[in-house]
Every structure is written in C-alpha cells, then in structure tokens.
Amino acid sequence: MNLRRTAALAGTALLLPLALTACGSGDDTAADGDRLQVLASFYPLQFVAQSVAGELADVDNLTPPAADPHDLELSPARAREISSADVVITLGGFQPAVDDAVAAREPAHLVDAADVVTLLPATVTGGEEEHDHADDDAHDDGYTHDGDAHDDHDHDLGGLDPHFWLDPTRLAQLAQPVADALSAADPDNAATFAANAAALVERLDDLDQELAAGLAPFAGATLITSHTAFGYLADRYGLAQVGVTGLDHDIEPSPARMREIGDLARRYGVTTLFSETLVSPRVIATLASDLGLRTAVLDTVEGLGQDDADAGEDYVSIMQRNLTALTEGLTAP
C-alpha cells in the first residue's frame, strides 16, 4: 500500500473548500507573525497536528493528559477556545461535548477525521461464534464485523469503532488534510506543512512495516483484551480480537461471558490476557488468575500520560511498545 499517495488523496476533498476559505477571510493567518493556534480533541489527533505544524503552531489537546477522551466534558471557557482557534481537529461522533462545542462555535478551519478515514464496524462480542467468525476473518481481513453492534461506547458513530488510529495507515490519512487546513490558515507556510505531512506519512509507513513484520508469525492468533478497542490493529495485522466486553469498558461482564472467555482461551492455547491503559485491570487480573494465565498491558494511545510525555514518548514509540507486548504475549496458531 502506498501510504504517501493514499494520504495525499485523502486530503484532496478538503483542499478546495479550505483554499476558498483562506481566500475569503482577511484574518485567517498569522499575518502579524503570531503562531497558529490549533486545538485537537484528543491525543492521536494532537500527534498528527504537532507533526505537521512543527514549530509554526501551538497545538493544544482538549483532553487532559491520561484522561479518557470518551467522557470529556468542556468548561465554557474551554469551549470558547474552539471559536478562536485557527484550526480544530476532531473525530465527529466520538466526543459529544466537542461535537456540541464545534456546532455552536463554528471554528474557522475544521478537520473532522470521520470525514477522512473510513471507520470499521465494532467487533462482535459473544461466545464461540465470535471466535469462529474472527478465526475465519483472520485469514481474510483479520477482523470481526458486526454492523448492528450499537450497544457499546460508540456515541453517535452508529455502531462504528472509533479507534482508527491503532492502524497507522489510517492515521496517516489525516496528514494531508491537516496540512491543507494549516495552509488555509497560514498560506505563507504551506510548503513547510506539506513537507512535514510527507515526513509524517513516511514515519507511519515505517511503523506499519515494523508492526507487520513483527506480527507476521502470529497471523490468526487470538488476542483477548478487556474491551474491543483493538479492532483496527487486528484488522491490519491479521489477529482475531476477542473482547471480554465490547467497546464500552464500563460494562461488567456476566459470569457466562467470563466462562466463554475461559473456554476460548483454552481452545486456542492463549497464554496471556491483555488489559489496557485507562481501564481498570481488575477483570482481566481476576480472569487470568482463575485460568492460570499471564497478563500484559496494551496502550490504546487515546492519551499521552505525563510520564510518557516527560520521557519523550509519542504515538510511534507507544505503538512499538504495544508490538513488544504482543510478540511476547500472543500464541502463534
């Protein structure tokens, strides 16, 4: 897959309206020498914006460090920042408070990832049929689909899984649209934004190849997680994801569901159950203890904790950390 071409095409649809906006507004840019003010609604979008803007913008994250972006609430002052920002980057349907603020404030330049990236249906959860379907799909696209899965933490996404950034090829599709929005706000630096976007796509392409090579020996392996946040990663790299719960990590699994997970783990030789950052490991720890299995942690990369930020970690290094956890914990089929 040529990510550089894909990312460029993804931005084409947004280029014309953004360019027209730039031509029609006299105060779109930092003509007075000020840096652009960019708001991203949660960390992966902030990572893209920072990578593309470089030193030419101040990029702020509406979601506090290590907070769960699903449940974000905005203060009135924070919501007002949306109208004053030069560029706002969101995932429509993922954070209702952000959607409401965007609708009310009408930011000058908006990039909605839901308009750029094709979102996949949420992963099925439920019994032996779940893994049988997942196992079949692992030899095809590695993903368990259910277009009717509306009972989980999908907000207004209509049963779609919002966690697209766990596939770096999909995150790369945002690079050019973000560059286009920044260029509309600051035309004098359009060439720099375009070059930075290309460099980001190349970096994410390298990450994709690293993940593909590392996970190739585990194609079709069963990945049991505390909730089904890793569907895009499973889809991209041929894993069969099984969640103890669906997308809503606040739902307690029933005793019957816990027995189903145990049966699946024994049937497919699973040795490690994966909990996640931002989610209590209690259920996974209890289940692993009952089954005599190990536990490991995967990062959903929804937020960047302060310790990781202080250590210079970012989306790429955290995904590499996930790769290590997966290669150490998965059982090759």
C-alpha positions in Angstrom: 0.0 0.0 0.0 1.4 3.4 -1.0 0.6 5.5 2.1 2.1 8.6 0.6 -0.4 8.5 -2.3 -3.3 7.5 0.0 -2.7 10.4 2.4 -2.5 12.9 -0.5 -5.7 11.6 -2.0 -7.4 11.8 1.4 -6.7 15.5 1.6 -7.9 16.4 -1.9 -11.6 16.6 -0.9 -10.8 19.1 1.8 -8.3 21.2 -0.2 -10.7 23.3 -2.3 -13.1 24.5 0.4 -10.1 25.2 2.7 -8.4 27.2 -0.1 -11.6 29.2 -0.8 -12.0 29.9 2.9 -8.4 31.2 3.0 -9.0 33.5 0.1 -12.2 34.8 1.5 -11.0 35.7 5.0 -8.8 38.6 5.8 -7.7 37.4 9.3 -7.2 33.7 8.6 -3.5 33.6 9.3 -0.7 34.9 11.4 0.0 37.8 9.1 1.2 39.7 12.2 3.8 37.0 13.0 1.8 35.1 15.6 1.9 31.4 15.7 -1.2 29.5 14.7 -3.4 28.2 17.5 -4.5 24.6 16.9 -6.9 22.5 19.0 -7.0 18.8 18.8 -9.8 16.9 20.7 -7.6 14.0 21.9 -4.0 12.7 21.7 -3.7 10.9 18.3 -5.1 14.0 16.5 -2.7 16.2 18.5 0.2 14.0 17.4 -0.7 14.5 13.8 -1.2 18.2 14.2 2.1 18.7 16.0 4.0 16.6 13.5 2.6 18.6 10.5 2.7 22.1 12.1 6.1 21.7 13.7 7.3 25.0 15.2 4.8 27.1 13.3 1.8 26.4 15.7 0.9 25.9 19.3 -1.1 22.7 19.4 -3.3 22.1 22.4 -5.2 19.0 23.4 -8.7 19.4 24.7 -8.4 16.1 26.6 -6.2 16.4 29.7 -3.2 14.0 29.9 -4.1 10.4 30.8 -7.8 11.2 30.8 -10.4 9.1 29.0 -11.4 11.1 25.9 -14.7 9.3 25.6 -16.0 11.0 28.7 -14.6 14.5 28.1 -16.6 17.5 29.3 -15.7 21.0 28.3 -15.9 24.1 30.6 -17.5 27.1 29.0 -14.0 28.8 28.8 -12.6 25.7 27.0 -15.5 25.6 24.6 -15.0 29.2 23.7 -11.4 28.4 22.6 -12.8 26.5 19.7 -14.1 29.7 18.1 -10.8 31.5 18.5 -8.6 28.6 17.3 -7.2 28.8 13.8 -7.6 25.1 13.2 -9.6 22.5 15.1 -9.2 18.7 14.6 -11.9 16.3 15.9 -13.4 12.9 15.4 -17.1 13.6 14.9 -19.4 11.3 17.0 -16.6 10.3 19.4 -16.8 13.1 22.0 -20.3 14.6 22.3 -19.1 17.6 24.2 -16.7 18.5 21.5 -19.3 18.0 18.8 -21.7 20.3 20.6 -19.0 23.0 21.0 -18.0 22.7 17.4 -21.6 23.1 16.2 -22.1 26.1 18.4 -18.8 27.8 17.8 -18.1 27.1 14.1 -14.3 27.1 14.0 -12.5 28.8 11.2 -10.9 25.6 9.9 -12.2 22.2 10.9 -10.7 18.8 10.1 -13.1 16.0 11.1 -11.3 12.7 11.0 -14.7 10.9 10.4 -14.9 12.7 7.1 -11.4 11.5 6.1 -10.9 8.0 7.5 -13.3 5.0 6.7 -14.4 3.7 10.1 -15.0 0.0 10.6 -17.9 -1.7 12.4 -17.4 -2.5 16.0 -16.2 -6.0 16.8 -18.6 -8.7 17.8 -18.6 -10.0 21.4 -20.3 -13.2 22.3 -19.4 -16.9 22.6 -17.9 -19.5 20.3 -19.5 -17.9 17.2 -17.4 -14.8 18.0 -14.1 -16.6 17.6 -15.3 -18.8 14.8 -16.1 -15.7 12.9 -12.9 -14.0 14.0 -10.9 -17.0 13.0 -12.4 -17.1 9.5 -11.8 -13.4 9.1 -8.2 -13.6 10.3 -7.4 -15.4 7.1 -9.3 -12.8 5.1 -9.1 -9.4 6.8 -8.4 -10.3 10.4 -11.4 -8.6 11.8 -14.8 -9.5 13.3 -17.5 -7.3 11.9 -21.0 -6.5 13.2 -22.8 -3.6 11.7 -25.6 -4.0 14.3 -23.3 -3.5 17.3 -25.0 -0.5 18.8 -24.9 -1.3 22.5 -21.4 -0.1 23.3 -19.5 3.1 23.8 -19.9 4.3 20.2 -21.7 7.5 21.0 -23.1 8.8 17.7 -20.9 6.7 15.4 -23.7 4.3 14.6 -22.0 1.0 15.7 -18.7 2.0 14.2 -15.4 1.6 16.1 -13.7 5.0 16.6 -10.2 3.7 17.4 -8.9 4.1 13.8 -5.5 5.4 15.0 -4.5 1.9 16.1 -3.9 1.2 12.4 -1.0 3.6 11.5 -2.0 3.6 7.8 -5.4 5.1 8.7 -3.8 7.7 11.0 -1.5 8.6 8.1 -4.6 9.6 6.0 -5.0 12.6 8.3 -1.6 14.1 7.5 -2.5 15.9 4.2 -6.0 17.2 5.3 -4.3 18.7 8.4 -1.6 20.2 6.2 -4.4 21.7 4.0 -6.2 23.2 6.9 -3.0 24.7 8.3 -2.1 26.1 4.9 -5.5 27.7 4.6 -4.9 29.4 7.9 -1.3 30.3 7.0 -0.7 30.2 3.3 2.9 31.5 3.6 4.0 28.3 5.2 2.1 25.9 3.0 5.2 24.3 1.6 6.5 23.6 5.1 3.2 22.0 6.2 3.2 19.8 3.0 6.8 18.7 3.7 6.0 17.9 7.3 3.0 15.9 6.3 5.0 13.8 3.8 7.6 13.2 6.5 4.9 12.0 8.9 3.4 9.7 6.4 6.8 8.2 5.8 7.3 7.7 9.6 3.9 6.0 9.9 4.7 3.9 6.8 7.9 2.7 8.6 5.9 1.9 11.7 3.4 -0.1 9.7 6.1 -2.2 8.2 7.7 -2.8 11.6 4.3 -3.9 13.0 3.6 -6.1 10.0 7.0 -7.8 10.2 6.8 -8.3 14.0 3.2 -9.7 13.9 3.5 -11.8 10.8 4.4 -15.0 12.8 1.1 -14.5 14.7 -1.3 -14.2 11.8 -4.6 -15.6 13.0 -3.6 -15.6 16.7 -6.3 -15.0 19.3 -6.0 -11.6 21.1 -8.1 -11.4 24.2 -8.5 -7.9 25.6 -10.5 -6.3 28.3 -12.6 -4.5 25.7 -12.7 -4.4 22.0 -10.5 -1.3 21.4 -8.0 -3.0 19.1 -10.2 -3.9 16.1 -8.2 -1.8 13.7 -4.9 -3.3 14.8 -6.4 -6.8 14.5 -7.8 -5.9 11.1 -4.5 -4.6 9.8 -2.2 -7.3 11.1 -4.4 -10.5 10.9 -5.3 -11.1 14.5 -8.5 -12.4 15.9 -9.6 -10.0 18.6 -11.9 -11.2 21.4 -13.1 -8.7 24.0 -14.2 -9.6 27.5 -16.6 -6.7 26.8 -17.4 -4.6 23.8 -16.4 -1.0 23.1 -17.9 0.2 26.5 -15.3 -0.7 29.1 -17.7 0.4 31.9 -19.9 -2.7 31.4 -19.3 -5.6 33.8 -19.0 -8.9 32.0 -21.5 -11.6 33.1 -20.4 -14.9 34.7 -21.5 -16.6 31.5 -19.2 -14.3 29.5 -16.3 -15.0 31.8 -16.8 -18.7 31.2 -17.0 -18.1 27.4 -13.6 -16.3 27.5 -12.1 -19.1 29.6 -13.3 -21.7 27.1 -11.9 -19.7 24.2 -8.6 -19.2 25.9 -8.2 -23.0 26.5 -9.4 -23.9 23.0 -6.9 -21.6 21.2 -4.0 -22.0 23.6 -4.0 -18.4 24.8 -1.3 -17.8 27.5 -1.8 -14.0 28.1 -4.8 -11.8 28.6 -4.4 -8.1 27.8 -5.6 -5.2 29.9 -5.4 -1.7 28.7 -4.3 1.7 29.9 -7.1 4.0 31.1 -9.1 0.9 32.0 -9.1 -0.9 35.4 -7.2 -4.2 35.1 -9.3 -5.8 37.7 -11.5 -8.0 35.5 -8.5 -9.2 33.4 -6.5 -9.9 36.5 -9.3 -11.9 38.1 -9.9 -13.9 35.0 -6.2 -14.6 34.4 -5.8 -15.7 38.0 -8.7 -18.1 37.7 -7.3 -19.6 34.4 -3.7 -19.6 35.4 -2.7 -17.2 32.6 -0.3 -14.3 32.4 -1.4 -10.6 31.9 0.1 -7.8 29.9 -0.9 -4.3 29.1 -1.7 -2.7 25.8 -1.9 1.1 25.3 -4.9 2.3 23.3 -2.9 5.5 22.7 -6.1 7.6 23.4 -4.0 9.8 25.6 -0.4 10.5 26.5 0.4 10.3 30.2 2.7 12.9 31.8 5.4 10.3 32.5 5.4 9.3 28.8 5.5 12.9 27.7 8.3 13.7 30.1 10.2 10.7 28.7 9.8 11.9 25.1 7.4 9.1 24.2 4.9 9.6 21.4 2.4 7.7 19.3 5.1 5.8 17.4 7.1 4.7 20.4 4.0 3.6 22.3 2.8 1.5 19.3 6.3 0.0 19.3 5.8 -0.8 23.0 2.5 -2.5 22.1 4.3 -4.5 19.5 6.7 -5.8 22.2 3.8 -6.7 24.4 2.0 -8.6 21.6 5.0 -10.6 20.4 5.8 -11.6 24.0 2.2 -12.5 24.8 0.5 -13.9 21.7 0.4 -17.6 20.9 1.1 -18.4 17.2 -1.6 -20.6 15.8 
